[in-house]
Amino acid sequence: MSLADQAAVRKEKLKALAKRKAEVTSDTVETEPDNETNKRAKKLQFRFRNYDPTIQGPRRHDPTIYQSETVEEAVKDVMERVRTEDELRRAGELDLNKIQPKKPNWDLKRDLMKKMAKLEPITQAAFATLIRKCGINCIYLKRPSSK
C-alpha cells in the first residue's frame, strides 16, 4: 500500500468520524421526537468519561482506581508477622540481671592485651636467659672457695 492510498483511507475514516459526531450533536440539539431519533437514542449509550452525573460536575480523580498492587502491599502481612515474632524474641532475651556495666577502661585493656600477646614470647625468652645466667653465677657463688 502506497502513501497516497494510506492517506486516502485516513481521510475516509476522518469523514466518517466527523459525520458520526455531527449526528450525535444534532440529535441532542433537535427537540422534536422522531421515531428514528428515538431508536438511535435508545441504541446510544452515554459514557460519562469526565462528567459525573451524580454531582453534576467534573469527575474527581481517584488514584486508588489506577494503582496496582505493589510488592510492599503483597508482603505486608509477612512483614507484620516477622515484626511480632522479633518483638517477642527481644522481650524474652532482655534480662536486666544479665546486663552489667563495663568498667571505664575496658577498651584500654582490650588494646593492651593485643600488644602484650605479641610481647609474651619475647618476655619468656628473656626470663629463660636470665635464669640460665643466674644459674651459672649461682653455681659459682655457692662453691666453696679452694683457699
Phi and psi in radians as a Rosetta constraint file:
Dihedral C 1 N 2 CA 2 C 2 CIRCULARHARMONIC -1.450 0.35
Dihedral N 2 CA 2 C 2 N 3 CIRCULARHARMONIC 2.997 0.35
Dihedral C 2 N 3 CA 3 C 3 CIRCULARHARMONIC -1.146 0.35
Dihedral N 3 CA 3 C 3 N 4 CIRCULARHARMONIC -0.629 0.35
Dihedral C 3 N 4 CA 4 C 4 CIRCULARHARMONIC -1.138 0.35
Dihedral N 4 CA 4 C 4 N 5 CIRCULARHARMONIC -0.707 0.35
Dihedral C 4 N 5 CA 5 C 5 CIRCULARHARMONIC -1.130 0.35
Dihedral N 5 CA 5 C 5 N 6 CIRCULARHARMONIC -0.735 0.35
Dihedral C 5 N 6 CA 6 C 6 CIRCULARHARMONIC -1.109 0.35
Dihedral N 6 CA 6 C 6 N 7 CIRCULARHARMONIC -0.683 0.35
Dihedral C 6 N 7 CA 7 C 7 CIRCULARHARMONIC -1.134 0.35
Dihedral N 7 CA 7 C 7 N 8 CIRCULARHARMONIC -0.685 0.35
Dihedral C 7 N 8 CA 8 C 8 CIRCULARHARMONIC -1.137 0.35
Dihedral N 8 CA 8 C 8 N 9 CIRCULARHARMONIC -0.721 0.35
Dihedral C 8 N 9 CA 9 C 9 CIRCULARHARMONIC -1.100 0.35
Dihedral N 9 CA 9 C 9 N 10 CIRCULARHARMONIC -0.730 0.35
Dihedral C 9 N 10 CA 10 C 10 CIRCULARHARMONIC -1.116 0.35
Dihedral N 10 CA 10 C 10 N 11 CIRCULARHARMONIC -0.700 0.35
Dihedral C 10 N 11 CA 11 C 11 CIRCULARHARMONIC -1.099 0.35
Dihedral N 11 CA 11 C 11 N 12 CIRCULARHARMONIC -0.711 0.35
Dihedral C 11 N 12 CA 12 C 12 CIRCULARHARMONIC -1.098 0.35
Dihedral N 12 CA 12 C 12 N 13 CIRCULARHARMONIC -0.750 0.35
Dihedral C 12 N 13 CA 13 C 13 CIRCULARHARMONIC -1.107 0.35
Dihedral N 13 CA 13 C 13 N 14 CIRCULARHARMONIC -0.707 0.35
Dihedral C 13 N 14 CA 14 C 14 CIRCULARHARMONIC -1.151 0.35
Dihedral N 14 CA 14 C 14 N 15 CIRCULARHARMONIC -0.685 0.35
Dihedral C 14 N 15 CA 15 C 15 CIRCULARHARMONIC -1.110 0.35
Dihedral N 15 CA 15 C 15 N 16 CIRCULARHARMONIC -0.738 0.35
Dihedral C 15 N 16 CA 16 C 16 CIRCULARHARMONIC -1.128 0.35
Dihedral N 16 CA 16 C 16 N 17 CIRCULARHARMONIC -0.695 0.35
Dihedral C 16 N 17 CA 17 C 17 CIRCULARHARMONIC -1.143 0.35
Dihedral N 17 CA 17 C 17 N 18 CIRCULARHARMONIC -0.747 0.35
Dihedral C 17 N 18 CA 18 C 18 CIRCULARHARMONIC -1.114 0.35
Dihedral N 18 CA 18 C 18 N 19 CIRCULARHARMONIC -0.661 0.35
Dihedral C 18 N 19 CA 19 C 19 CIRCULARHARMONIC -1.134 0.35
Dihedral N 19 CA 19 C 19 N 20 CIRCULARHARMONIC -0.773 0.35
Dihedral C 19 N 20 CA 20 C 20 CIRCULARHARMONIC -1.101 0.35
Dihedral N 20 CA 20 C 20 N 21 CIRCULARHARMONIC -0.706 0.35
Dihedral C 20 N 21 CA 21 C 21 CIRCULARHARMONIC -1.143 0.35
Dihedral N 21 CA 21 C 21 N 22 CIRCULARHARMONIC -0.703 0.35
Dihedral C 21 N 22 CA 22 C 22 CIRCULARHARMONIC -1.131 0.35
Dihedral N 22 CA 22 C 22 N 23 CIRCULARHARMONIC -0.658 0.35
Dihedral C 22 N 23 CA 23 C 23 CIRCULARHARMONIC -1.139 0.35
Dihedral N 23 CA 23 C 23 N 24 CIRCULARHARMONIC -0.719 0.35
Dihedral C 23 N 24 CA 24 C 24 CIRCULARHARMONIC -1.144 0.35
Dihedral N 24 CA 24 C 24 N 25 CIRCULARHARMONIC -0.764 0.35
Dihedral C 24 N 25 CA 25 C 25 CIRCULARHARMONIC -1.229 0.35
Dihedral N 25 CA 25 C 25 N 26 CIRCULARHARMONIC -0.611 0.35
Dihedral C 25 N 26 CA 26 C 26 CIRCULARHARMONIC -1.236 0.35
Dihedral N 26 CA 26 C 26 N 27 CIRCULARHARMONIC -0.548 0.35
Dihedral C 26 N 27 CA 27 C 27 CIRCULARHARMONIC -1.133 0.35
Dihedral N 27 CA 27 C 27 N 28 CIRCULARHARMONIC -0.661 0.35
Dihedral C 27 N 28 CA 28 C 28 CIRCULARHARMONIC -1.319 0.35
Dihedral N 28 CA 28 C 28 N 29 CIRCULARHARMONIC -0.487 0.35
Dihedral C 28 N 29 CA 29 C 29 CIRCULARHARMONIC -1.357 0.35
Dihedral N 29 CA 29 C 29 N 30 CIRCULARHARMONIC -0.691 0.35
Dihedral C 29 N 30 CA 30 C 30 CIRCULARHARMONIC -1.146 0.35
Dihedral N 30 CA 30 C 30 N 31 CIRCULARHARMONIC 2.391 0.35
Dihedral C 30 N 31 CA 31 C 31 CIRCULARHARMONIC -1.879 0.35
Dihedral N 31 CA 31 C 31 N 32 CIRCULARHARMONIC -0.264 0.35
Dihedral C 31 N 32 CA 32 C 32 CIRCULARHARMONIC -1.426 0.35
Dihedral N 32 CA 32 C 32 N 33 CIRCULARHARMONIC 2.193 0.35
Dihedral C 32 N 33 CA 33 C 33 CIRCULARHARMONIC -1.373 0.35
Dihedral N 33 CA 33 C 33 N 34 CIRCULARHARMONIC 2.121 0.35
Dihedral C 33 N 34 CA 34 C 34 CIRCULARHARMONIC -1.919 0.35
Dihedral N 34 CA 34 C 34 N 35 CIRCULARHARMONIC 2.797 0.35
Dihedral C 34 N 35 CA 35 C 35 CIRCULARHARMONIC -1.149 0.35
Dihedral N 35 CA 35 C 35 N 36 CIRCULARHARMONIC -0.669 0.35
Dihedral C 35 N 36 CA 36 C 36 CIRCULARHARMONIC -1.134 0.35
Dihedral N 36 CA 36 C 36 N 37 CIRCULARHARMONIC -0.804 0.35
Dihedral C 36 N 37 CA 37 C 37 CIRCULARHARMONIC -1.182 0.35
Dihedral N 37 CA 37 C 37 N 38 CIRCULARHARMONIC -0.610 0.35
Dihedral C 37 N 38 CA 38 C 38 CIRCULARHARMONIC -1.141 0.35
Dihedral N 38 CA 38 C 38 N 39 CIRCULARHARMONIC -0.691 0.35
Dihedral C 38 N 39 CA 39 C 39 CIRCULARHARMONIC -1.140 0.35
Dihedral N 39 CA 39 C 39 N 40 CIRCULARHARMONIC -0.741 0.35
Dihedral C 39 N 40 CA 40 C 40 CIRCULARHARMONIC -1.151 0.35
Dihedral N 40 CA 40 C 40 N 41 CIRCULARHARMONIC -0.691 0.35
Dihedral C 40 N 41 CA 41 C 41 CIRCULARHARMONIC -1.126 0.35
Dihedral N 41 CA 41 C 41 N 42 CIRCULARHARMONIC -0.630 0.35
Dihedral C 41 N 42 CA 42 C 42 CIRCULARHARMONIC -1.201 0.35
Dihedral N 42 CA 42 C 42 N 43 CIRCULARHARMONIC -0.621 0.35
Dihedral C 42 N 43 CA 43 C 43 CIRCULARHARMONIC -1.268 0.35
Dihedral N 43 CA 43 C 43 N 44 CIRCULARHARMONIC -0.622 0.35
Dihedral C 43 N 44 CA 44 C 44 CIRCULARHARMONIC -1.285 0.35
Dihedral N 44 CA 44 C 44 N 45 CIRCULARHARMONIC 2.313 0.35
Dihedral C 44 N 45 CA 45 C 45 CIRCULARHARMONIC -1.959 0.35
Dihedral N 45 CA 45 C 45 N 46 CIRCULARHARMONIC 2.211 0.35
Dihedral C 45 N 46 CA 46 C 46 CIRCULARHARMONIC -1.362 0.35
Dihedral N 46 CA 46 C 46 N 47 CIRCULARHARMONIC 2.344 0.35
Dihedral C 46 N 47 CA 47 C 47 CIRCULARHARMONIC -1.971 0.35
Dihedral N 47 CA 47 C 47 N 48 CIRCULARHARMONIC 2.007 0.35
Dihedral C 47 N 48 CA 48 C 48 CIRCULARHARMONIC -1.584 0.35
Dihedral N 48 CA 48 C 48 N 49 CIRCULARHARMONIC 1.670 0.35
Dihedral C 48 N 49 CA 49 C 49 CIRCULARHARMONIC -1.479 0.35
Dihedral N 49 CA 49 C 49 N 50 CIRCULARHARMONIC -0.809 0.35
Dihedral C 49 N 50 CA 50 C 50 CIRCULARHARMONIC -1.961 0.35
Dihedral N 50 CA 50 C 50 N 51 CIRCULARHARMONIC -0.053 0.35
Dihedral C 50 N 51 CA 51 C 51 CIRCULARHARMONIC -2.039 0.35
Dihedral N 51 CA 51 C 51 N 52 CIRCULARHARMONIC 2.321 0.35
Dihedral C 51 N 52 CA 52 C 52 CIRCULARHARMONIC -1.881 0.35
Dihedral N 52 CA 52 C 52 N 53 CIRCULARHARMONIC 1.940 0.35
Dihedral C 52 N 53 CA 53 C 53 CIRCULARHARMONIC -1.206 0.35
Dihedral N 53 CA 53 C 53 N 54 CIRCULARHARMONIC -0.362 0.35
Dihedral C 53 N 54 CA 54 C 54 CIRCULARHARMONIC -1.226 0.35
Dihedral N 54 CA 54 C 54 N 55 CIRCULARHARMONIC -0.655 0.35
Dihedral C 54 N 55 CA 55 C 55 CIRCULARHARMONIC -1.813 0.35
Dihedral N 55 CA 55 C 55 N 56 CIRCULARHARMONIC -0.039 0.35
Dihedral C 55 N 56 CA 56 C 56 CIRCULARHARMONIC 0.928 0.35
Dihedral N 56 CA 56 C 56 N 57 CIRCULARHARMONIC 0.891 0.35
Dihedral C 56 N 57 CA 57 C 57 CIRCULARHARMONIC -2.838 0.35
Dihedral N 57 CA 57 C 57 N 58 CIRCULARHARMONIC -3.037 0.35
Dihedral C 57 N 58 CA 58 C 58 CIRCULARHARMONIC -1.175 0.35
Dihedral N 58 CA 58 C 58 N 59 CIRCULARHARMONIC 2.584 0.35
Dihedral C 58 N 59 CA 59 C 59 CIRCULARHARMONIC -1.249 0.35
Dihedral N 59 CA 59 C 59 N 60 CIRCULARHARMONIC 2.429 0.35
Dihedral C 59 N 60 CA 60 C 60 CIRCULARHARMONIC -1.461 0.35
Dihedral N 60 CA 60 C 60 N 61 CIRCULARHARMONIC 2.517 0.35
Dihedral C 60 N 61 CA 61 C 61 CIRCULARHARMONIC -1.409 0.35
Dihedral N 61 CA 61 C 61 N 62 CIRCULARHARMONIC 2.183 0.35
Dihedral C 61 N 62 CA 62 C 62 CIRCULARHARMONIC -1.990 0.35
Dihedral N 62 CA 62 C 62 N 63 CIRCULARHARMONIC 1.823 0.35
Dihedral C 62 N 63 CA 63 C 63 CIRCULARHARMONIC -1.189 0.35
Dihedral N 63 CA 63 C 63 N 64 CIRCULARHARMONIC -0.324 0.35
Dihedral C 63 N 64 CA 64 C 64 CIRCULARHARMONIC -1.206 0.35
Dihedral N 64 CA 64 C 64 N 65 CIRCULARHARMONIC -0.411 0.35
Dihedral C 64 N 65 CA 65 C 65 CIRCULARHARMONIC -1.170 0.35
Dihedral N 65 CA 65 C 65 N 66 CIRCULARHARMONIC -0.673 0.35
Dihedral C 65 N 66 CA 66 C 66 CIRCULARHARMONIC -1.635 0.35
Dihedral N 66 CA 66 C 66 N 67 CIRCULARHARMONIC -0.128 0.35
Dihedral C 66 N 67 CA 67 C 67 CIRCULARHARMONIC -1.424 0.35
Dihedral N 67 CA 67 C 67 N 68 CIRCULARHARMONIC 2.352 0.35
Dihedral C 67 N 68 CA 68 C 68 CIRCULARHARMONIC -1.658 0.35
Dihedral N 68 CA 68 C 68 N 69 CIRCULARHARMONIC 2.933 0.35
Dihedral C 68 N 69 CA 69 C 69 CIRCULARHARMONIC -1.246 0.35
Dihedral N 69 CA 69 C 69 N 70 CIRCULARHARMONIC 2.250 0.35
Dihedral C 69 N 70 CA 70 C 70 CIRCULARHARMONIC -1.652 0.35
Dihedral N 70 CA 70 C 70 N 71 CIRCULARHARMONIC 2.971 0.35
Dihedral C 70 N 71 CA 71 C 71 CIRCULARHARMONIC -1.103 0.35
Dihedral N 71 CA 71 C 71 N 72 CIRCULARHARMONIC -0.681 0.35
Dihedral C 71 N 72 CA 72 C 72 CIRCULARHARMONIC -1.066 0.35
Dihedral N 72 CA 72 C 72 N 73 CIRCULARHARMONIC -0.719 0.35
Dihedral C 72 N 73 CA 73 C 73 CIRCULARHARMONIC -1.224 0.35
Dihedral N 73 CA 73 C 73 N 74 CIRCULARHARMONIC -0.584 0.35
Dihedral C 73 N 74 CA 74 C 74 CIRCULARHARMONIC -1.185 0.35
Dihedral N 74 CA 74 C 74 N 75 CIRCULARHARMONIC -0.608 0.35
Dihedral C 74 N 75 CA 75 C 75 CIRCULARHARMONIC -1.841 0.35
Dihedral N 75 CA 75 C 75 N 76 CIRCULARHARMONIC 0.305 0.35
Dihedral C 75 N 76 CA 76 C 76 CIRCULARHARMONIC -1.074 0.35
Dihedral N 76 CA 76 C 76 N 77 CIRCULARHARMONIC -0.762 0.35
Dihedral C 76 N 77 CA 77 C 77 CIRCULARHARMONIC -1.185 0.35
Dihedral N 77 CA 77 C 77 N 78 CIRCULARHARMONIC -0.595 0.35
Dihedral C 77 N 78 CA 78 C 78 CIRCULARHARMONIC -1.158 0.35
Dihedral N 78 CA 78 C 78 N 79 CIRCULARHARMONIC -0.730 0.35
Dihedral C 78 N 79 CA 79 C 79 CIRCULARHARMONIC -1.087 0.35
Dihedral N 79 CA 79 C 79 N 80 CIRCULARHARMONIC -0.747 0.35
Dihedral C 79 N 80 CA 80 C 80 CIRCULARHARMONIC -1.109 0.35
Dihedral N 80 CA 80 C 80 N 81 CIRCULARHARMONIC -0.732 0.35
Dihedral C 80 N 81 CA 81 C 81 CIRCULARHARMONIC -1.111 0.35
Dihedral N 81 CA 81 C 81 N 82 CIRCULARHARMONIC -0.737 0.35
Dihedral C 81 N 82 CA 82 C 82 CIRCULARHARMONIC -1.145 0.35
Dihedral N 82 CA 82 C 82 N 83 CIRCULARHARMONIC -0.700 0.35
Dihedral C 82 N 83 CA 83 C 83 CIRCULARHARMONIC -1.073 0.35
Dihedral N 83 CA 83 C 83 N 84 CIRCULARHARMONIC -0.798 0.35
Dihedral C 83 N 84 CA 84 C 84 CIRCULARHARMONIC -1.142 0.35
Dihedral N 84 CA 84 C 84 N 85 CIRCULARHARMONIC -0.695 0.35
Dihedral C 84 N 85 CA 85 C 85 CIRCULARHARMONIC -1.107 0.35
Dihedral N 85 CA 85 C 85 N 86 CIRCULARHARMONIC -0.700 0.35
Dihedral C 85 N 86 CA 86 C 86 CIRCULARHARMONIC -1.152 0.35
Dihedral N 86 CA 86 C 86 N 87 CIRCULARHARMONIC -0.720 0.35
Dihedral C 86 N 87 CA 87 C 87 CIRCULARHARMONIC -1.120 0.35
Dihedral N 87 CA 87 C 87 N 88 CIRCULARHARMONIC -0.708 0.35
Dihedral C 87 N 88 CA 88 C 88 CIRCULARHARMONIC -1.123 0.35
Dihedral N 88 CA 88 C 88 N 89 CIRCULARHARMONIC -0.721 0.35
Dihedral C 88 N 89 CA 89 C 89 CIRCULARHARMONIC -1.154 0.35
Dihedral N 89 CA 89 C 89 N 90 CIRCULARHARMONIC -0.723 0.35
Dihedral C 89 N 90 CA 90 C 90 CIRCULARHARMONIC -1.132 0.35
Dihedral N 90 CA 90 C 90 N 91 CIRCULARHARMONIC -0.684 0.35
Dihedral C 90 N 91 CA 91 C 91 CIRCULARHARMONIC -1.121 0.35
Dihedral N 91 CA 91 C 91 N 92 CIRCULARHARMONIC -0.629 0.35
Dihedral C 91 N 92 CA 92 C 92 CIRCULARHARMONIC -1.288 0.35
Dihedral N 92 CA 92 C 92 N 93 CIRCULARHARMONIC -0.573 0.35
Dihedral C 92 N 93 CA 93 C 93 CIRCULARHARMONIC -1.309 0.35
Dihedral N 93 CA 93 C 93 N 94 CIRCULARHARMONIC -0.550 0.35
Dihedral C 93 N 94 CA 94 C 94 CIRCULARHARMONIC -1.356 0.35
Dihedral N 94 CA 94 C 94 N 95 CIRCULARHARMONIC 1.938 0.35
Dihedral C 94 N 95 CA 95 C 95 CIRCULARHARMONIC -2.210 0.35
Dihedral N 95 CA 95 C 95 N 96 CIRCULARHARMONIC 2.071 0.35
Dihedral C 95 N 96 CA 96 C 96 CIRCULARHARMONIC -1.180 0.35
Dihedral N 96 CA 96 C 96 N 97 CIRCULARHARMONIC -0.402 0.35
Dihedral C 96 N 97 CA 97 C 97 CIRCULARHARMONIC -1.254 0.35
Dihedral N 97 CA 97 C 97 N 98 CIRCULARHARMONIC -0.479 0.35
Dihedral C 97 N 98 CA 98 C 98 CIRCULARHARMONIC -1.390 0.35
Dihedral N 98 CA 98 C 98 N 99 CIRCULARHARMONIC -0.376 0.35
Dihedral C 98 N 99 CA 99 C 99 CIRCULARHARMONIC -1.408 0.35
Dihedral N 99 CA 99 C 99 N 100 CIRCULARHARMONIC 2.128 0.35
Dihedral C 99 N 100 CA 100 C 100 CIRCULARHARMONIC -2.225 0.35
Dihedral N 100 CA 100 C 100 N 101 CIRCULARHARMONIC 2.434 0.35
Dihedral C 100 N 101 CA 101 C 101 CIRCULARHARMONIC -1.235 0.35
Dihedral N 101 CA 101 C 101 N 102 CIRCULARHARMONIC 2.562 0.35
Dihedral C 101 N 102 CA 102 C 102 CIRCULARHARMONIC -1.446 0.35
Dihedral N 102 CA 102 C 102 N 103 CIRCULARHARMONIC 2.700 0.35
Dihedral C 102 N 103 CA 103 C 103 CIRCULARHARMONIC -1.223 0.35
Dihedral N 103 CA 103 C 103 N 104 CIRCULARHARMONIC 2.694 0.35
Dihedral C 103 N 104 CA 104 C 104 CIRCULARHARMONIC -1.107 0.35
Dihedral N 104 CA 104 C 104 N 105 CIRCULARHARMONIC -0.426 0.35
Dihedral C 104 N 105 CA 105 C 105 CIRCULARHARMONIC -1.908 0.35
Dihedral N 105 CA 105 C 105 N 106 CIRCULARHARMONIC 0.485 0.35
Dihedral C 105 N 106 CA 106 C 106 CIRCULARHARMONIC -1.118 0.35
Dihedral N 106 CA 106 C 106 N 107 CIRCULARHARMONIC -0.634 0.35
Dihedral C 106 N 107 CA 107 C 107 CIRCULARHARMONIC -1.239 0.35
Dihedral N 107 CA 107 C 107 N 108 CIRCULARHARMONIC -0.591 0.35
Dihedral C 107 N 108 CA 108 C 108 CIRCULARHARMONIC -1.169 0.35
Dihedral N 108 CA 108 C 108 N 109 CIRCULARHARMONIC -0.709 0.35
Dihedral C 108 N 109 CA 109 C 109 CIRCULARHARMONIC -1.115 0.35
Dihedral N 109 CA 109 C 109 N 110 CIRCULARHARMONIC -0.711 0.35
Dihedral C 109 N 110 CA 110 C 110 CIRCULARHARMONIC -1.059 0.35
Dihedral N 110 CA 110 C 110 N 111 CIRCULARHARMONIC -0.810 0.35
Dihedral C 110 N 111 CA 111 C 111 CIRCULARHARMONIC -1.148 0.35
Dihedral N 111 CA 111 C 111 N 112 CIRCULARHARMONIC -0.676 0.35
Dihedral C 111 N 112 CA 112 C 112 CIRCULARHARMONIC -1.183 0.35
Dihedral N 112 CA 112 C 112 N 113 CIRCULARHARMONIC -0.641 0.35
Dihedral C 112 N 113 CA 113 C 113 CIRCULARHARMONIC -1.117 0.35
Dihedral N 113 CA 113 C 113 N 114 CIRCULARHARMONIC -0.612 0.35
Dihedral C 113 N 114 CA 114 C 114 CIRCULARHARMONIC -1.111 0.35
Dihedral N 114 CA 114 C 114 N 115 CIRCULARHARMONIC -0.773 0.35
Dihedral C 114 N 115 CA 115 C 115 CIRCULARHARMONIC -1.212 0.35
Dihedral N 115 CA 115 C 115 N 116 CIRCULARHARMONIC -0.660 0.35
Dihedral C 115 N 116 CA 116 C 116 CIRCULARHARMONIC -1.193 0.35
Dihedral N 116 CA 116 C 116 N 117 CIRCULARHARMONIC -0.560 0.35
Dihedral C 116 N 117 CA 117 C 117 CIRCULARHARMONIC -1.101 0.35
Dihedral N 117 CA 117 C 117 N 118 CIRCULARHARMONIC -0.612 0.35
Dihedral C 117 N 118 CA 118 C 118 CIRCULARHARMONIC -1.227 0.35
Dihedral N 118 CA 118 C 118 N 119 CIRCULARHARMONIC -0.611 0.35
Dihedral C 118 N 119 CA 119 C 119 CIRCULARHARMONIC -1.472 0.35
Dihedral N 119 CA 119 C 119 N 120 CIRCULARHARMONIC -0.244 0.35
Dihedral C 119 N 120 CA 120 C 120 CIRCULARHARMONIC -1.024 0.35
Dihedral N 120 CA 120 C 120 N 121 CIRCULARHARMONIC -0.821 0.35
Dihedral C 120 N 121 CA 121 C 121 CIRCULARHARMONIC -1.110 0.35
Dihedral N 121 CA 121 C 121 N 122 CIRCULARHARMONIC -0.625 0.35
Dihedral C 121 N 122 CA 122 C 122 CIRCULARHARMONIC -1.154 0.35
Dihedral N 122 CA 122 C 122 N 123 CIRCULARHARMONIC -0.713 0.35
Dihedral C 122 N 123 CA 123 C 123 CIRCULARHARMONIC -1.110 0.35
Dihedral N 123 CA 123 C 123 N 124 CIRCULARHARMONIC -0.765 0.35
Dihedral C 123 N 124 CA 124 C 124 CIRCULARHARMONIC -1.099 0.35
Dihedral N 124 CA 124 C 124 N 125 CIRCULARHARMONIC -0.685 0.35
Dihedral C 124 N 125 CA 125 C 125 CIRCULARHARMONIC -1.155 0.35
Dihedral N 125 CA 125 C 125 N 126 CIRCULARHARMONIC -0.684 0.35
Dihedral C 125 N 126 CA 126 C 126 CIRCULARHARMONIC -1.143 0.35
Dihedral N 126 CA 126 C 126 N 127 CIRCULARHARMONIC -0.723 0.35
Dihedral C 126 N 127 CA 127 C 127 CIRCULARHARMONIC -1.059 0.35
Dihedral N 127 CA 127 C 127 N 128 CIRCULARHARMONIC -0.742 0.35
Dihedral C 127 N 128 CA 128 C 128 CIRCULARHARMONIC -1.085 0.35
Dihedral N 128 CA 128 C 128 N 129 CIRCULARHARMONIC -0.767 0.35
Dihedral C 128 N 129 CA 129 C 129 CIRCULARHARMONIC -1.152 0.35
Dihedral N 129 CA 129 C 129 N 130 CIRCULARHARMONIC -0.679 0.35
Dihedral C 129 N 130 CA 130 C 130 CIRCULARHARMONIC -1.121 0.35
Dihedral N 130 CA 130 C 130 N 131 CIRCULARHARMONIC -0.723 0.35
Dihedral C 130 N 131 CA 131 C 131 CIRCULARHARMONIC -1.143 0.35
Dihedral N 131 CA 131 C 131 N 132 CIRCULARHARMONIC -0.714 0.35
Dihedral C 131 N 132 CA 132 C 132 CIRCULARHARMONIC -1.078 0.35
Dihedral N 132 CA 132 C 132 N 133 CIRCULARHARMONIC -0.812 0.35
Dihedral C 132 N 133 CA 133 C 133 CIRCULARHARMONIC -1.105 0.35
Dihedral N 133 CA 133 C 133 N 134 CIRCULARHARMONIC -0.773 0.35
Dihedral C 133 N 134 CA 134 C 134 CIRCULARHARMONIC -1.134 0.35
Dihedral N 134 CA 134 C 134 N 135 CIRCULARHARMONIC -0.661 0.35
Dihedral C 134 N 135 CA 135 C 135 CIRCULARHARMONIC -1.097 0.35
Dihedral N 135 CA 135 C 135 N 136 CIRCULARHARMONIC -0.735 0.35
Dihedral C 135 N 136 CA 136 C 136 CIRCULARHARMONIC -1.179 0.35
Dihedral N 136 CA 136 C 136 N 137 CIRCULARHARMONIC -0.773 0.35
Dihedral C 136 N 137 CA 137 C 137 CIRCULARHARMONIC -1.153 0.35
Dihedral N 137 CA 137 C 137 N 138 CIRCULARHARMONIC -0.669 0.35
Dihedral C 137 N 138 CA 138 C 138 CIRCULARHARMONIC -1.142 0.35
Dihedral N 138 CA 138 C 138 N 139 CIRCULARHARMONIC -0.636 0.35
Dihedral C 138 N 139 CA 139 C 139 CIRCULARHARMONIC -1.111 0.35
Dihedral N 139 CA 139 C 139 N 140 CIRCULARHARMONIC -0.749 0.35
Dihedral C 139 N 140 CA 140 C 140 CIRCULARHARMONIC -1.178 0.35
Dihedral N 140 CA 140 C 140 N 141 CIRCULARHARMONIC -0.596 0.35
Dihedral C 140 N 141 CA 141 C 141 CIRCULARHARMONIC -1.285 0.35
Dihedral N 141 CA 141 C 141 N 142 CIRCULARHARMONIC -0.569 0.35
Dihedral C 141 N 142 CA 142 C 142 CIRCULARHARMONIC -1.415 0.35
Dihedral N 142 CA 142 C 142 N 143 CIRCULARHARMONIC -0.312 0.35
Dihedral C 142 N 143 CA 143 C 143 CIRCULARHARMONIC -1.157 0.35
Dihedral N 143 CA 143 C 143 N 144 CIRCULARHARMONIC 2.416 0.35
Dihedral C 143 N 144 CA 144 C 144 CIRCULARHARMONIC -1.235 0.35
Dihedral N 144 CA 144 C 144 N 145 CIRCULARHARMONIC 2.467 0.35
Dihedral C 144 N 145 CA 145 C 145 CIRCULARHARMONIC -1.252 0.35
Dihedral N 145 CA 145 C 145 N 146 CIRCULARHARMONIC 2.590 0.35
Dihedral C 145 N 146 CA 146 C 146 CIRCULARHARMONIC -1.578 0.35
Dihedral N 146 CA 146 C 146 N 147 CIRCULARHARMONIC 0.418 0.35
